[in-house]
Amino acid sequence: MTLDTQRKIVDIIADGLIRHDVEFILGQSVPTALALACEDRGIRNITYRQENTGGAIADGYARVSCRVPVMICQNGPAATLAVAPFGEAMKAGTPIVAIMQEVDRAHIGKNAFQEYDHRALFGPVTKWFHLLESVDGVEDHLDRAFIAAASGKPGPAVLMLPTDLHEARGGKPGRRELRLGNSPLDRPRPDDRMIAEAAALIDNARFPVVIAGGGVHGSGAGEALLRFAEKAAAPVATTNMGKGAIPETHPLAMGVIGNLTGPGGLGSQTKPLVQQSDLVLLVGNRTNEDGTDRWSLISGSARVLHIDIDPQEIGRNYEAVRLVGDARATLDALTDALGGHTRDRDSIERRVAGSWEAFERERAPFLADAEPIRAERVLAAIQKRLGPQTVVAADASYSSNWVAGQLRTRRPTTRVISPRGLAGLGWGLPLALGAKLARPDADVFCVVGDGGFAHAWAEIETAVRIGIKVTVVVLNNGVLGYQKDAETAKFGRYTAAGHLSSVDHAAIARACGAYGVRVERARDLETAFDCAAKSETVALLDVLTDPGGHPPIALYDGILDRLENGRVVQEPVP
């Protein structure tokens, strides 16, 4: 009798997770037999409050660690809640392996309790889906899930485990030994001919620039990108997801551009530099709407080169020289192939420095200790606390724009993450929890608005229960800022959904056993952050901020800035 025929299916899967260096699973208690088998082997079971945020915790962990997280989940309603974070991971390129319970094989199609067509449910938001139908080849299917999640453009993979197979004895052994828990699994690059052609175009360009996306982080290509930029004398701008691809204090770093090109934004200074470029190198960049300022960044006369692991992204919105491959491997080869150029790097660096100086002058008035507190002032307090391993996680909407546009990373290991795949509200806090699991000894800050934070309040209890400490900063302005301001810019007024009730978020934190304090005066911010750092548990700062403040989003085109004191004066639609 072989070893596999003595082991239960859940034991085979749990042993496979050990082989792939999985240290914890994210789940509640279903599939229970699998959770118990994992716990028996020392794999920690981290219990989230609901699957929407559980998937985002996995996402945050994967982005910061470049390891593949494992999520377990019940069939039916629980599975449906996982669709949204899987959609985010699918668009953003984040690897997740999910092992989900399915009803007994004999009950499929009979309207069994909480039965659903999971294949149809997950089809649009996963790279790979498989329903385990027999006891044979379990290890093979588990490895296929990890390979799907971590190869090519990463994404979610789902393995469905029918309940009647949980404790069935294994069949034909898989005899697998490889460890597949890291991402990326492979580092392909274009052939030497393509690399040589692209290098020649860069050498001969008058003024090349780089726009780096989140694929740089997913590939661990920051050092390779910096080496390329210095050899090519090419300044580097990033999308929100690519923020910090190279340290933003480097003389060639233009910071985040994307759609933050409105009045007062750094992008209003750097966009002209990009548009003057005759060659743009896109790296790990989806060329999506926000990342390209509604596809207005790149001049129609510029030559475009595009490095991406996903061949479908190259040429999606800009015809480009196709450099299909891993960002790090391709950048290394491209840099080595570069010859000489005649560009004046000092002059280029002076132009970049001038953009930063103009930006600093324009935002200086908003950094004062005034009431109501400006979001820029809050971000300035976080800026002082950025260390080499610090992670700042932001929610979607205004929070991610404030973080992208106001913070300036100094070290290549500092990470800024936010949900920019689907860009849904509520994922800032769970992303931060996942980041803390990835870097347990690092400082992790979470920046959320009061609207988005309401989607995920319950995970404060999760953080307290599992003993991980993050500092949560709620920018509490009593409005759904992005919605209210976008409606005003488009229609001249806004709907009744714009205003929220007053909530004491610090009291919610304290009710969960966390540290919570309300900050009403700007002069108290530094002390509040210091006290949060000394807390032994998750700390929440409920900061009352100016409802009239808004990031420099291009959509507004200065409309909101022309309103009285920057505040909307129209009454909501009844």
C-alpha positions in Angstrom: 0.0 0.0 0.0 1.5 3.4 -1.0 1.7 6.3 1.4 -1.0 8.2 -0.5 -3.6 5.4 -0.1 -3.1 5.7 3.6 -3.6 9.4 3.8 -6.8 11.3 3.6 -7.3 13.8 0.8 -7.1 16.7 3.3 -3.9 15.3 4.6 -2.4 15.2 1.1 -3.5 18.8 0.5 -2.1 20.0 3.9 1.2 18.2 3.3 1.3 19.9 -0.2 0.8 23.3 1.5 3.8 22.6 3.8 5.9 21.7 0.7 5.0 25.1 -0.8 6.1 26.8 2.4 2.6 28.0 3.3 2.8 29.2 6.9 -0.9 30.1 7.4 -4.3 29.8 5.7 -6.9 32.5 5.6 -10.4 31.2 6.3 -13.1 30.6 8.8 -13.6 26.9 9.5 -14.8 25.5 6.3 -13.7 23.1 4.8 -13.3 22.0 8.5 -11.4 18.8 7.9 -8.8 20.7 5.8 -8.5 23.4 8.5 -7.9 20.8 11.2 -5.4 19.0 9.0 -3.5 22.3 8.5 -3.6 23.1 12.2 -2.3 19.6 13.0 0.8 20.5 10.9 1.4 23.9 12.5 -0.1 25.9 9.6 -1.8 28.8 11.4 -5.5 29.4 10.6 -6.2 33.1 10.5 -9.9 33.7 10.7 -11.2 36.8 8.9 -14.7 38.2 9.5 -16.0 37.9 6.0 -14.7 36.6 2.6 -14.7 40.0 0.9 -12.0 41.3 3.3 -10.4 37.9 3.6 -9.6 37.9 -0.1 -8.1 41.4 0.3 -5.9 40.3 3.3 -4.5 37.6 1.0 -4.0 40.2 -1.7 -2.1 42.5 0.6 0.1 39.7 1.8 1.0 38.6 -1.7 1.8 42.1 -2.9 4.3 42.7 -0.1 5.8 39.2 0.3 5.8 38.0 -3.3 4.5 34.7 -1.9 1.3 32.9 -2.7 -1.3 33.1 0.0 -3.9 30.3 0.5 -7.5 31.1 1.4 -10.1 28.5 2.3 -13.8 29.1 1.9 -17.2 27.7 2.2 -19.4 27.1 -0.9 -22.4 29.2 -1.8 -22.8 32.6 0.0 -19.3 32.7 1.3 -17.9 31.9 -2.2 -19.9 34.7 -3.7 -18.3 37.2 -1.3 -14.9 36.2 -2.6 -15.7 37.2 -6.1 -15.0 40.9 -5.6 -11.4 40.5 -4.1 -10.6 37.9 -6.7 -11.7 40.4 -9.4 -9.3 42.9 -7.8 -6.5 40.4 -7.7 -7.2 39.3 -11.3 -6.9 42.8 -12.6 -4.0 43.8 -10.4 -2.0 40.6 -11.0 -1.9 39.2 -7.5 -1.5 35.5 -6.9 -4.0 33.7 -4.6 -4.8 30.0 -4.2 -8.3 29.4 -2.9 -9.4 25.9 -1.7 -13.1 25.9 -1.5 -15.7 23.5 -0.3 -18.2 22.0 -2.7 -21.3 19.9 -2.0 -21.0 16.1 -2.2 -20.4 14.9 -5.8 -23.6 13.0 -5.8 -25.6 16.1 -4.8 -24.3 18.4 -7.5 -27.2 19.7 -9.6 -29.9 18.8 -7.1 -30.2 22.1 -5.3 -28.2 20.9 -2.3 -27.8 23.2 0.6 -25.8 26.3 -0.5 -25.1 24.8 -3.9 -24.1 27.2 -6.6 -22.5 27.0 -10.1 -19.1 27.9 -8.8 -17.4 27.4 -12.2 -19.7 30.1 -13.7 -19.3 32.3 -10.6 -15.5 32.3 -10.7 -14.9 32.1 -14.4 -14.4 35.8 -15.0 -12.3 36.5 -11.9 -9.8 33.5 -11.8 -7.0 32.2 -14.0 -7.7 28.6 -13.2 -10.6 26.6 -11.8 -10.9 22.9 -11.1 -13.4 20.7 -9.4 -11.8 17.7 -7.7 -13.7 14.7 -9.0 -11.7 11.7 -7.7 -9.1 10.7 -5.2 -6.4 10.4 -7.9 -3.9 13.1 -8.7 -4.7 15.4 -5.8 -1.1 16.7 -5.5 -1.1 17.3 -9.3 -4.2 19.5 -9.1 -2.9 21.4 -6.1 0.4 22.1 -7.9 -1.5 23.2 -11.0 -3.3 25.8 -8.8 0.0 27.2 -7.5 1.5 27.2 -11.0 -1.6 29.1 -12.4 -1.6 31.6 -9.6 2.2 32.4 -9.8 3.1 32.1 -13.4 2.6 34.5 -16.3 0.5 37.4 -15.0 -0.4 36.3 -11.5 -3.9 35.9 -10.4 -6.4 33.8 -8.3 -6.7 30.0 -8.8 -9.6 28.0 -7.3 -9.6 24.3 -6.3 -13.1 23.0 -5.4 -13.1 20.2 -2.8 -16.4 18.2 -2.6 -17.3 17.3 1.0 -17.5 13.5 0.4 -13.8 13.6 -0.6 -12.5 15.5 2.4 -11.7 12.4 4.4 -11.5 9.9 1.6 -8.3 8.0 1.3 -5.9 9.1 -1.4 -5.4 7.3 -4.7 -2.6 7.3 -7.1 0.4 9.2 -5.6 1.6 12.4 -7.2 5.3 12.1 -6.2 5.8 15.8 -6.4 8.7 17.7 -4.7 9.0 21.2 -6.2 8.2 24.2 -4.0 5.9 26.6 -5.9 4.9 29.1 -3.2 6.8 32.1 -4.5 5.9 34.5 -7.3 7.0 34.9 -10.1 7.7 31.3 -10.8 9.3 32.0 -14.2 11.4 34.8 -15.7 11.1 34.7 -19.4 12.4 37.5 -21.6 12.3 38.5 -25.3 14.9 37.0 -27.6 18.3 38.7 -28.2 17.2 40.2 -31.5 14.2 42.0 -30.0 16.3 43.2 -27.1 18.9 44.6 -29.5 16.3 46.4 -31.6 14.7 48.0 -28.5 18.1 49.0 -27.1 19.0 50.7 -30.4 15.8 52.7 -30.3 16.5 53.8 -26.8 20.1 54.8 -27.6 18.9 56.9 -30.5 16.0 58.6 -28.7 16.2 62.3 -28.0 14.3 62.1 -24.6 13.1 58.7 -23.4 11.0 58.3 -20.3 9.6 55.3 -18.4 6.1 54.9 -17.0 6.3 52.0 -14.6 3.2 50.1 -13.3 2.5 47.5 -10.6 4.2 44.8 -12.6 7.6 46.2 -11.5 6.8 45.4 -7.9 5.3 42.0 -8.8 8.5 41.1 -10.6 10.8 42.5 -7.9 12.3 44.6 -10.7 13.0 47.9 -8.8 16.8 47.6 -8.8 16.8 46.5 -12.5 14.6 49.5 -13.4 16.9 51.9 -11.5 20.0 50.5 -13.3 18.2 51.0 -16.6 17.1 54.5 -15.8 20.6 55.6 -14.8 22.3 54.1 -17.9 19.7 55.4 -20.3 19.4 58.8 -18.5 15.6 58.2 -18.6 13.4 59.7 -16.0 10.8 57.4 -14.4 7.2 58.2 -13.7 4.8 55.6 -12.2 1.2 54.7 -12.0 -0.5 54.5 -8.5 0.3 50.8 -8.4 3.9 51.4 -9.5 4.6 54.0 -6.8 8.0 53.6 -5.4 9.3 51.5 -8.3 12.5 53.5 -7.8 13.0 55.7 -4.7 11.1 58.9 -5.4 14.0 61.0 -4.1 16.2 59.8 -6.9 17.1 62.6 -9.3 15.4 60.7 -12.2 12.2 59.9 -10.3 9.1 61.9 -11.4 6.8 60.2 -8.8 3.2 59.2 -9.5 1.6 60.8 -12.5 -1.5 58.9 -13.6 -4.6 61.1 -13.2 -3.1 63.3 -10.5 -2.4 66.1 -13.1 -4.9 68.7 -11.8 -4.0 72.0 -10.3 -1.5 71.6 -7.4 -0.5 68.0 -8.3 3.0 66.9 -9.1 1.6 65.4 -12.3 0.7 68.9 -13.5 4.4 69.6 -13.5 5.6 66.2 -14.9 3.0 65.6 -17.5 4.6 68.1 -19.9 7.9 66.2 -19.6 6.2 62.9 -20.5 4.4 64.5 -23.4 7.7 66.0 -24.8 9.2 62.5 -24.9 9.9 60.9 -28.2 10.1 57.4 -26.7 8.1 56.0 -23.8 9.0 52.7 -22.2 6.1 51.1 -20.4 7.0 48.5 -17.8 4.4 46.3 -16.2 1.8 48.8 -17.1 -1.9 48.0 -18.0 -2.3 51.5 -19.7 -5.6 51.8 -18.0 -7.7 55.0 -17.7 -6.4 56.4 -14.4 -2.8 55.3 -15.1 -2.6 57.2 -18.4 -4.7 60.3 -17.4 -7.5 59.0 -19.7 -4.9 58.0 -22.3 -3.7 61.6 -22.7 -0.1 61.2 -21.3 1.7 59.9 -24.3 2.2 62.0 -27.3 0.9 60.6 -30.6 4.3 61.1 -32.2 6.2 59.2 -29.4 7.5 55.7 -30.1 6.3 53.2 -27.4 8.1 50.2 -26.1 6.2 47.9 -23.8 7.5 45.3 -21.3 4.8 43.1 -19.9 4.5 39.4 -18.8 0.9 39.4 -20.3 1.1 39.6 -24.1 -2.5 40.8 -24.3 -1.6 44.0 -22.4 1.0 45.1 -25.0 -0.8 47.0 -27.8 -4.1 47.3 -25.9 -4.2 51.1 -26.1 -0.8 52.0 -27.7 0.8 50.3 -30.6 4.2 49.3 -29.2 7.4 47.4 -29.7 6.5 44.1 -28.0 8.8 43.0 -25.2 6.9 40.1 -23.7 8.6 38.9 -20.6 9.2 39.3 -16.9 10.0 42.9 -16.0 13.2 42.2 -14.1 14.7 39.7 -16.6 13.8 41.9 -19.6 15.1 45.1 -18.0 18.4 43.5 -17.1 18.9 42.2 -20.7 17.8 45.6 -22.1 20.2 47.5 -19.9 23.1 45.3 -20.8 22.3 45.8 -24.5 22.3 49.6 -24.3 25.2 51.3 -26.1 25.9 55.0 -25.8 23.7 58.1 -26.0 24.3 61.9 -26.2 21.6 63.0 -23.8 22.5 65.5 -21.1 21.6 63.8 -17.9 22.3 66.8 -15.7 19.8 68.9 -17.7 17.2 66.1 -17.5 17.7 65.9 -13.7 17.3 69.6 -13.4 14.0 69.5 -15.2 12.8 66.7 -12.9 14.0 68.6 -9.8 12.2 71.7 -11.0 8.9 69.8 -11.1 9.3 68.7 -7.5 10.2 72.2 -6.4 7.1 73.7 -8.0 4.9 71.0 -6.5 6.3 71.7 -3.0 5.7 75.4 -3.4 2.1 74.8 -4.4 1.2 72.4 -1.6 3.0 74.2 1.2 0.0 76.2 2.4 -1.9 73.0 3.0 0.7 71.6 5.4 0.0 74.2 8.1 -1.6 73.4 11.4 -5.0 74.7 10.5 -8.5 73.5 11.2 -10.3 71.7 9.8 -7.2 69.5 9.3 -6.1 69.0 5.7 -5.4 65.5 4.4 -2.1 66.8 3.1 -1.1 67.7 6.7 -2.0 64.1 7.9 0.1 62.6 5.1 3.0 64.9 6.1 2.9 63.3 9.5 3.1 59.8 8.0 5.9 61.0 5.7 8.1 61.6 8.8 7.6 58.0 9.9 8.5 56.2 6.7 11.3 53.7 7.3 13.1 51.2 5.0 10.5 48.5 5.6 7.4 50.6 6.1 4.2 49.7 4.3 1.4 52.2 3.7 -1.9 50.7 2.5 -4.6 52.9 1.3 -8.3 52.3 0.4 -9.6 53.1 -3.0 -11.1 56.5 -3.8 -9.5 59.6 -2.3 -7.3 57.7 0.2 -5.2 56.1 -2.5 -4.9 59.4 -4.3 -3.7 61.2 -1.2 -1.2 58.5 -0.5 0.1 58.3 -4.1 0.3 62.1 -4.5 1.5 63.2 -1.1 4.0 60.7 0.1 7.5 60.5 -1.3 9.4 57.2 -0.9 13.1 57.4 -0.1 14.0 53.7 -0.1 13.4 50.9 -2.6 12.0 48.6 0.1 9.3 51.0 1.3 6.0 49.9 -0.2 2.7 51.7 -0.9 -0.2 49.5 -1.9 -3.8 50.2 -2.8 -6.7 48.5 -4.6 -6.3 49.7 -8.2 -7.4 46.7 -10.1 -11.1 47.2 -9.6 -10.5 50.0 -7.1 -13.3 49.1 -4.8 -14.0 50.7 -1.4 -13.3 48.8 1.8 -10.0 47.0 1.0 -7.6 49.4 2.7 -7.7 47.9 6.1 -7.5 44.2 5.0 -4.7 45.1 2.6 -2.8 46.5 5.6 -3.4 43.4 7.7 -2.1 41.3 4.8 1.0 43.5 4.6 1.6 43.2 8.3 1.5 39.4 8.0 4.1 39.7 5.2 6.3 42.1 7.3 5.5 41.4 10.9 8.4 43.5 12.2 7.7 46.6 10.0 5.5 49.6 10.6 2.3 49.4 8.6 0.0 52.4 8.2 -3.5 52.2 6.8 -5.1 55.3 5.3 -8.8 55.2 4.8 -11.7 57.5 4.4 -14.7 57.3 6.7 -16.9 56.0 3.8 -14.6 53.2 2.8 -13.7 52.2 6.3 -17.3 51.4 7.1 -17.0 48.5 4.7 -14.4 46.8 6.9 -14.9 47.9 10.5 -15.2 44.3 11.6 -11.6 43.5 10.7 -10.4 45.7 13.6 -11.5 42.8 15.8 -9.5 40.4 13.5 -6.4 42.4 14.1 -6.8 42.5 17.8 -7.6 38.8 18.0 -4.7 37.6 15.9 -2.3 40.0 17.5 -1.1 42.1 14.6 -0.5 45.8 15.0 -1.1 48.4 12.3 -1.9 52.1 12.6 -5.2 53.0 11.0 -5.7 56.6 10.0 -9.3 57.5 9.2 -9.6 60.7 7.2 -13.0 61.5 8.6 -14.6 64.3 6.7 -18.3 63.2 6.9 -18.7 62.9 3.2 -18.2 60.4 0.3 -15.5 62.7 -1.1 -14.9 61.3 -4.5 -18.5 60.7 -5.2 -19.6 64.1 -4.0 -16.9 66.0 -5.8 -17.1 64.1 -9.1 -20.9 64.7 -9.2 -20.3 68.4 -8.6 -17.7 68.6 -11.3 -19.9 66.8 -13.8 -23.3 68.1 -12.9 -22.8 71.2 -10.8 -24.5 69.6 -7.8 -24.4 66.3 -5.9 -26.8 63.7 -4.7 -28.1 63.0 -1.2 -25.6 60.1 -0.9 -22.8 62.7 -0.5 -23.2 63.2 3.2 -22.6 60.6 6.0 -23.7 60.6 9.6 -21.2 61.5 12.3 -19.4 58.3 13.5 -16.9 58.0 16.4 -14.5 55.5 14.8 -12.1 55.7 17.8 -15.0 54.3 19.9 -15.5 51.4 17.5 -11.8 50.6 17.8 -11.9 50.7 21.6 -15.0 48.5 21.6 -12.9 45.9 19.7 -10.1 46.1 22.2 -7.9 48.3 20.1 -6.4 51.7 20.8 -8.5 54.5 19.5 -8.3 58.3 19.7 -10.0 61.2 17.9 -7.8 64.0 16.6 -9.6 67.3 16.0 -6.6 69.7 15.9 -3.6 69.6 13.6 -1.2 70.5 16.4 -2.2 67.2 18.1 -1.3 65.0 15.1 2.3 64.3 16.0 1.5 63.3 19.6 -1.3 61.1 18.3 1.0 59.2 16.0 3.6 58.8 18.7 1.0 57.3 21.1 -0.2 55.0 18.3 3.3 53.8 17.8 3.6 52.9 21.5 0.3 51.0 21.5 0.6 47.3 22.0 -2.3 46.6 19.7 -3.8 48.0 16.5 -4.2 51.7 16.8 -6.8 53.9 15.2 -6.6 57.7 14.7 -10.0 59.2 13.8 -8.8 62.5 12.2 -11.4 65.1 11.5 -10.5 66.4 8.1 -11.6 69.2 5.8 -14.6 68.1 3.6 -13.6 70.7 1.0 -10.2 69.2 0.4 -9.6 67.0 -2.6 -6.7 65.5 -4.5 -5.6 67.1 -7.8 -7.5 64.7 -10.0 -7.6 65.7 -13.7 -11.3 65.0 -14.0 -12.1 68.1 -12.0 -10.1 70.3 -14.3 -9.9 73.0 -11.6 -13.7 73.2 -11.3 -13.7 72.5 -7.5 -10.8 74.9 -6.9 -12.9 77.7 -8.3 -15.6 77.2 -5.7 -15.7 79.4 -2.6 -12.9 78.3 -0.2 -12.6 75.0 -2.1 -16.0 73.9 -0.7 -19.1 72.7 -2.5 -21.9 75.2 -2.0 -24.7 73.4 -3.8 -27.3 71.7 -1.8 -27.8 68.0 -2.4 -30.5 66.8 -4.7 -33.6 66.0 -2.5 
